[in-house]
Structures are given as structure tokens and as C-alpha cells.
């Protein structure tokens, strides 16, 4: 019968100190970028993009940024997740694929949860998009994250960046590949970063988000991917190996 090859689960898992590095190093890097962005980098970049567009957002409805990346990119991400869900369902239904159940389940949950948490966060942060602000051709004044909005001002739903989460959610590929094929984990990391940057930069060019919105999204997605790896794959890996060994017997 047809079956997938077993993932390379050979106990090569990072120790607790390495897991802490996976938390602290990204926090330091993203924290520094976020501090720069909030301290003026957001407006500096948005001002340059807005001026480059002739004091407007010509790419807001451009074919490449709107139709290709925003619409079709979102659809492609959804399709990729559905294919992943089908693969996991196949692994759950087949004893031959049993070793793949937990790794695929991890990747499925990490990508879904990343997008859902970012979307949920957007629902209550109440922040505006650049194109909504008077500074960039809109009608609203800028209101910070912890400031009270003036009475009568409608809600904002632009922070963090939901569209960038469709790319940064796949940072989980790094940890998925760390578990099943460690030598390929850096390709997984590059894929997640590249996807997030494509979606994030495109939205900044459209006037939909500031840089800080994307940085926070990347931080949320990485934290979820790391947390689920620590709970689903790192300590639980021996159980997956035992199941594979049982099937072999």
C-alpha cells in the first residue's frame, strides 16, 4: 500500500536553553525594531511612501498589490491551509501515516491560531490605517494604542496586520521542519519571513499598515509557533517515535 515516509524524528531536539534562545533573540530583535518604529520610524516610512506616491496611495488599488498579493495571496494562503488540513486528515485516517499526525497537527494548529489571534487582537486594539489619517489624506486624527478615542470617531481595525499574518503564520514551518527534517528548518524560516514581508510590505505600500503593525504580527506568530512547538512536539516527541516503532512491529 502507498504510504508517506516516516518523518526523521530521531530525538534531535533543542534543549531548554536553546528554546529560551528561540524566544529571547527574536524578542530582542523585534523589540528593537518596534521601539524604532513607534519612536518615529512608522511615520518616517509612511511619509516617504506617501510622498513617493504624489501625496496619495496609488498602489492601494493597483493590480499587483491589491489583486495579486492582497486578494489572490490571501486565497493562496487559504488553499495551502486546506491542503495541509487534508494531509493531516489523511494521517489521522491511515496507520501508515501515523508518525506524521502530530507534526502535521502542530503545523495546522499553529498557522490557524496565528491568524485567529491576530484577527482577534485587531478587533479590540482600535487603531486606524495610515490611509484613514488626516496626515495621509484621510479624515481622522492619530490616536495612540493607549489613548482614548474622541467621541463619535468610528472604530479602527488595522492593528496588528491581519494580512501579514497570512505570511508570518508559516514561521511555524521552521519548528515543523526542526522536528521532521532539521537540516531543512532554515528553508522553513526563510519561507515564513519571505511570506510575511511580501504581504506586509505590499500593505504598507497600499497605505493599509504601519511598520509596527507588521512587527507585532511577526512577534505574535513566532510566539504561537514556539509555544505550540514546546507543548506539542518538543516534549511529546518520544510518544510519536514509540507510535512509529509500534507500527513497524
Secondary structure, 3 states (H helix, E strand, C coil): CCCCCCCCCCCCCCCHHHHHHHHHHHHHHHHHHHHHHHHHHHHHHHHHHHHHCCCCCCCCCCHHHHHHHHHHHHHHHHHHHHHHHHHHHHHHHCCCCHHHHHHHHHHHHHHHHHHHHHHHHHHHHCCCCHHHEHHHCCCECCCCCCCCCCCCCCCCCCCCCHHHHHHHHHHHHHHHHHHHCHHHHHHHHHHHHHHHHHHHHHHHHHCCCCHHHHHHHHHHHHHHHHHHHHHHHHCCHHHHHHHHHHHHC
